[in-house]
Amino acid sequence: MIECAYYLNRYDDLERILRRYLSDHAEDIEMEFCLAGCLFKQSKLAEAESLARQIAGFPQIAMSSDR
């Protein structure tokens, strides 16, 4: 499913499906990482970075306006 969504550039649909899945399976780190990648592909960079940092256990940092 994820590969198909990437191939078809259907990131908005993939985001919706992953969020729904993760609402019931919050412990699935692999799917959280897929969601971060999906957000990145949609240029939702701040949200993608925040999720990736959360997954990796890194602290959140303030985003500067010139970034």
C-alpha positions as protocol buffer text, in pm:
chain_id: "A"
residue {
  index: 1
  type: MET
  ca { x: 0 y: 0 z: 0 }
}
residue {
  index: 2
  type: ILE
  ca { x: 273 y: 247 z: 94 }
}
residue {
  index: 3
  type: GLU
  ca { x: 475 y: 171 z: -219 }
}
residue {
  index: 4
  type: CYS
  ca { x: 164 y: 215 z: -435 }
}
residue {
  index: 5
  type: ALA
  ca { x: 79 y: 548 z: -273 }
}
residue {
  index: 6
  type: TYR
  ca { x: 436 y: 670 z: -334 }
}
residue {
  index: 7
  type: TYR
  ca { x: 427 y: 550 z: -694 }
}
residue {
  index: 8
  type: LEU
  ca { x: 93 y: 723 z: -756 }
}
residue {
  index: 9
  type: ASN
  ca { x: 187 y: 1037 z: -557 }
}
residue {
  index: 10
  type: ARG
  ca { x: -121 y: 993 z: -335 }
}
residue {
  index: 11
  type: TYR
  ca { x: 41 y: 1121 z: -19 }
}
residue {
  index: 12
  type: ASP
  ca { x: -274 y: 1289 z: 111 }
}
residue {
  index: 13
  type: ASP
  ca { x: -461 y: 958 z: 104 }
}
residue {
  index: 14
  type: LEU
  ca { x: -164 y: 776 z: 254 }
}
residue {
  index: 15
  type: GLU
  ca { x: -141 y: 1031 z: 536 }
}
residue {
  index: 16
  type: ARG
  ca { x: -509 y: 982 z: 619 }
}
residue {
  index: 17
  type: ILE
  ca { x: -475 y: 602 z: 620 }
}
residue {
  index: 18
  type: LEU
  ca { x: -158 y: 604 z: 830 }
}
residue {
  index: 19
  type: ARG
  ca { x: -308 y: 842 z: 1085 }
}
residue {
  index: 20
  type: ARG
  ca { x: -615 y: 622 z: 1116 }
}
residue {
  index: 21
  type: TYR
  ca { x: -399 y: 310 z: 1155 }
}
residue {
  index: 22
  type: LEU
  ca { x: -174 y: 476 z: 1413 }
}
residue {
  index: 23
  type: SER
  ca { x: -473 y: 590 z: 1618 }
}
residue {
  index: 24
  type: ASP
  ca { x: -529 y: 219 z: 1692 }
}
residue {
  index: 25
  type: HIS
  ca { x: -164 y: 104 z: 1678 }
}
residue {
  index: 26
  type: ALA
  ca { x: 35 y: 385 z: 1839 }
}
residue {
  index: 27
  type: GLU
  ca { x: 322 y: 146 z: 1919 }
}
residue {
  index: 28
  type: ASP
  ca { x: 401 y: 79 z: 1550 }
}
residue {
  index: 29
  type: ILE
  ca { x: 723 y: 278 z: 1507 }
}
residue {
  index: 30
  type: GLU
  ca { x: 772 y: 162 z: 1149 }
}
residue {
  index: 31
  type: MET
  ca { x: 437 y: 310 z: 1043 }
}
residue {
  index: 32
  type: GLU
  ca { x: 515 y: 630 z: 1235 }
}
residue {
  index: 33
  type: PHE
  ca { x: 834 y: 657 z: 1032 }
}
residue {
  index: 34
  type: CYS
  ca { x: 632 y: 602 z: 713 }
}
residue {
  index: 35
  type: LEU
  ca { x: 402 y: 884 z: 821 }
}
residue {
  index: 36
  type: ALA
  ca { x: 702 y: 1112 z: 874 }
}
residue {
  index: 37
  type: GLY
  ca { x: 820 y: 1031 z: 521 }
}
residue {
  index: 38
  type: CYS
  ca { x: 474 y: 1093 z: 384 }
}
residue {
  index: 39
  type: LEU
  ca { x: 457 y: 1430 z: 556 }
}
residue {
  index: 40
  type: PHE
  ca { x: 800 y: 1517 z: 417 }
}
residue {
  index: 41
  type: LYS
  ca { x: 686 y: 1432 z: 62 }
}
residue {
  index: 42
  type: GLN
  ca { x: 395 y: 1675 z: 110 }
}
residue {
  index: 43
  type: SER
  ca { x: 635 y: 1952 z: 222 }
}
residue {
  index: 44
  type: LYS
  ca { x: 495 y: 1939 z: 575 }
}
residue {
  index: 45
  type: LEU
  ca { x: 853 y: 1969 z: 691 }
}
residue {
  index: 46
  type: ALA
  ca { x: 807 y: 2094 z: 1046 }
}
residue {
  index: 47
  type: GLU
  ca { x: 560 y: 1817 z: 1127 }
}
residue {
  index: 48
  type: ALA
  ca { x: 777 y: 1554 z: 956 }
}
residue {
  index: 49
  type: GLU
  ca { x: 1086 y: 1667 z: 1147 }
}
residue {
  index: 50
  type: SER
  ca { x: 899 y: 1676 z: 1477 }
}
residue {
  index: 51
  type: LEU
  ca { x: 769 y: 1323 z: 1428 }
}
residue {
  index: 52
  type: ALA
  ca { x: 1110 y: 1193 z: 1319 }
}
residue {
  index: 53
  type: ARG
  ca { x: 1273 y: 1349 z: 1626 }
}
residue {
  index: 54
  type: GLN
  ca { x: 1006 y: 1196 z: 1849 }
}
residue {
  index: 55
  type: ILE
  ca { x: 1065 y: 852 z: 1695 }
}
residue {
  index: 56
  type: ALA
  ca { x: 1442 y: 884 z: 1734 }
}
residue {
  index: 57
  type: GLY
  ca { x: 1413 y: 1016 z: 2088 }
}
residue {
  index: 58
  type: PHE
  ca { x: 1580 y: 1348 z: 2008 }
}
residue {
  index: 59
  type: PRO
  ca { x: 1462 y: 1664 z: 2182 }
}
residue {
  index: 60
  type: GLN
  ca { x: 1244 y: 1907 z: 1993 }
}
residue {
  index: 61
  type: ILE
  ca { x: 1409 y: 2230 z: 1882 }
}
residue {
  index: 62
  type: ALA
  ca { x: 1252 y: 2563 z: 1794 }
}
residue {
  index: 63
  type: MET
  ca { x: 1228 y: 2619 z: 1421 }
}
residue {
  index: 64
  type: SER
  ca { x: 1383 y: 2945 z: 1304 }
}
residue {
  index: 65
  type: SER
  ca { x: 1208 y: 3152 z: 1039 }
}
residue {
  index: 66
  type: ASP
  ca { x: 1507 y: 3135 z: 802 }
}
residue {
  index: 67
  type: ARG
  ca { x: 1504 y: 2756 z: 789 }
}
